[in-house]
Amino acid sequence: MTSHHDMAQAIVSAHQATLGLTPQVRTAPAFSSEAPVYRAAKQACLDLGFIEIDAECLAHAWQAMTLRTGHFGPADWPADPQDFGMRAWPRPDAFASCPKQLGLYAVLPDAAWVARMARAGVPTVQLRFKSGDAQAVEREVRAAVEAVKGTDALLFINDHWQAAIAAGAYGVHLGQEDLATADLPAIRAAGLRLGLSSHGYAEMLRADRLSPSYIAMGAVFPTTLKQMATAPQGTGRLAAYARLMRDYPLVAIGGIDGSKLPEVLASGVGSVAVVRALVAAAQPEAAVAKLKAEMQAWMTRQGTIQMP
């Protein structure tokens, strides 16, 4: 009988090239089940560099997949929502929907930038305004909401959900750390869309339980803009995440510029978030036009639907 160590090695061999990262320093694996497939998958996912909580999610999903199919295949990476305990759609508690293809998604520091990029034709914009002054936040959020009027841009407000509700924004974007304090029923009742950040399987599953409007996944590549709790995930993992979360609009974020667009879009996401690629560009409007053209060219080559 094949040992779980041999099964683990077979999984690692099958996926190291596309999903493997350098593992963090760790102690011996902590197992919550004696099932051989679970133990093999947990060991393999840790060896592939997945953090503990993600390796645990994957191990249980691999066990469920094996029971469901009656077959253990080391090359068969789990990607069926039911194996992760995700609910079927439609869901009565889901937040308001947004387009499956959100296209180019600009994350911007203030309302002036929101106005500029909305007028330049960016289809989805996010105001990420950092301030501890509540009145300044309210002013900036109201200004951003006004700024997108008369354009086709969809505006999400980062963090400041109360101000977003009051100003009538299109949506709110929250990080995982905000879920404990934000009034999610109030956001849903106001009809605002909800986008949630995620950085791996455990956070994706936590986001899924809330049935948000879209899920952001990253960081795909190294970024200097934010201290990340997890290593850059790469496009191999991004593609695996996208297969599991295929029922959602998906936004890839983290260190993405024009040179990386094709491999990011090939993962299956319908939106690419950029920060420095626009706000640090010498000619931001020209950068918008170039990025949109590159995204559309890729979609045309694939014979898929048009990007906004």
ABEGO torsion letter per residue (X at the ends): XBBAAAAAAAAAAAAAAAABBBBBBBBBBBBABABAAAAAAAAAAAAAGBBAAAAAAAAAAAAAAAAAAGBBBAABBBABAAAAGBBBOBBAABBBBBBABAEBBBBBABAAAAAAAAAAGBABBBBBBBBABAAAAAAAAAAAAAAABGBABBBBBBGBAAAAAAAGBABBBBBAAAAAABBAAAAAAAGBBBBBBBAEAAAAAAAAAAGBABBBBOBABBBAABBBABBBAEAAAAAAAAAAAAABBBBBBGGBBAAAAAAAAAAGBABBBBBAAAAABABAAAAAAAAAAAAAAAAAAAGBBBBX
